[in-house]
Amino acid sequence: MARILVVDDDASIGYMIRDILEFKDHEVTLSQRPLETRENIVSNNIELVLLDKLISGVDGTEVCAQLKEDKDVAQVPVVMMSALHNADKICRDAGAVAFIAKPFDMATLLSKIDEVLAAHSTKD
């Protein structure tokens, strides 16, 4: 079980992801406010962030890059999501440890989350 923050401005996607992750015994915090991501990580003791690339006019890669420059939260892995063509490299360059192309199936999402959590727990 992990504490996961989902940052996506599409509420239906956020709720769907939350329901699936909670079914797998994860504790999920939903946010549609990308500029509050750092605050959410700290206040909820988040272990993994799922971050959309484009959220309410904010570029998620900028949010990710800011997180990676902040020593208090830089260790929290960020998985970015986007439907934009060729966004994978841009997201990884911003500091994301993984990328998921939208639309995705739940098996892909769960597999990627498990992979990132396993890799991150070995670094602690």
C-alpha positions in Angstrom: 0.0 0.0 0.0 1.2 3.5 -0.8 0.0 7.0 -0.4 -0.6 8.3 -3.9 -1.5 11.8 -5.1 -3.4 12.0 -8.4 -3.2 15.5 -10.0 -5.6 15.7 -13.0 -8.2 18.3 -14.0 -10.5 15.7 -15.5 -12.6 14.7 -12.5 -13.9 11.5 -14.1 -10.4 10.3 -14.8 -9.3 11.2 -11.3 -12.2 9.3 -9.7 -11.7 6.3 -11.9 -8.0 6.2 -11.0 -8.7 6.7 -7.3 -11.3 3.9 -7.3 -8.9 1.4 -8.9 -6.0 2.3 -6.7 -8.1 2.2 -3.5 -9.3 -1.3 -4.6 -5.6 -2.2 -4.6 -5.3 -0.9 -1.0 -3.6 2.4 -1.9 -4.5 5.6 -0.1 -5.3 8.2 -2.7 -5.5 12.0 -2.6 -7.1 13.7 -5.6 -6.3 17.2 -6.7 -7.3 19.4 -9.6 -4.9 22.1 -8.5 -1.4 21.5 -9.8 0.1 24.5 -8.0 -0.8 22.8 -4.7 1.1 19.6 -5.5 4.1 20.3 -3.2 1.7 21.2 -0.3 -0.3 18.0 -1.0 2.8 15.9 -1.0 4.0 17.3 2.4 0.6 17.4 4.2 -0.4 13.9 3.0 3.0 12.2 3.3 2.7 11.2 -0.4 4.9 8.4 -1.7 4.0 8.7 -5.4 2.6 11.4 -7.7 0.5 10.8 -10.8 0.6 14.1 -12.7 -1.1 15.1 -15.9 0.9 17.1 -18.3 -1.7 19.8 -19.0 -3.8 20.7 -16.0 -6.1 23.8 -16.0 -3.7 25.8 -18.1 -0.7 24.8 -16.1 2.1 22.7 -17.7 2.7 19.7 -15.5 6.3 19.4 -16.6 7.0 22.8 -14.9 5.3 21.5 -11.7 7.4 18.3 -12.0 10.6 20.2 -12.5 9.9 22.5 -9.5 9.3 19.4 -7.3 12.6 17.9 -8.4 14.4 21.1 -7.4 12.8 21.1 -4.0 15.0 19.1 -1.5 12.0 18.4 0.7 10.0 16.6 -2.0 12.5 15.7 -4.7 12.7 12.1 -3.6 9.0 11.5 -4.3 8.7 9.8 -7.7 6.5 11.5 -10.3 4.7 9.5 -13.0 3.4 11.8 -15.7 0.4 11.2 -18.0 -0.6 12.8 -21.3 -2.5 12.3 -24.5 -0.1 14.6 -26.3 2.0 13.0 -29.0 5.7 12.6 -28.0 5.2 13.9 -24.5 7.2 11.0 -23.0 10.6 12.6 -23.4 9.5 16.1 -22.3 8.0 14.6 -19.1 11.1 12.5 -18.4 13.3 15.5 -19.0 11.3 17.4 -16.4 12.1 14.7 -13.8 9.3 12.2 -14.2 10.5 8.6 -13.5 7.9 7.2 -15.8 5.3 8.2 -18.4 1.9 6.8 -19.2 0.2 7.7 -22.5 -3.5 8.5 -22.4 -5.8 6.8 -23.0 -4.4 3.9 -20.9 -5.9 0.7 -19.5 -6.0 0.1 -15.8 -3.6 -2.9 -16.1 -0.9 -0.6 -17.6 -1.5 2.0 -14.9 -1.3 -0.5 -12.1 1.8 -2.2 -13.6 3.6 1.1 -13.9 2.7 2.2 -10.4 3.9 -1.2 -9.0 7.1 -0.9 -11.0 7.9 2.6 -9.8 7.0 1.9 -6.1 9.2 -1.2 -6.2 12.1 0.7 -7.7 11.7 3.6 -5.3 11.5 1.4 -2.2 14.8 -0.2 -3.0 16.4 3.3 -3.0 15.3 4.1 0.6 
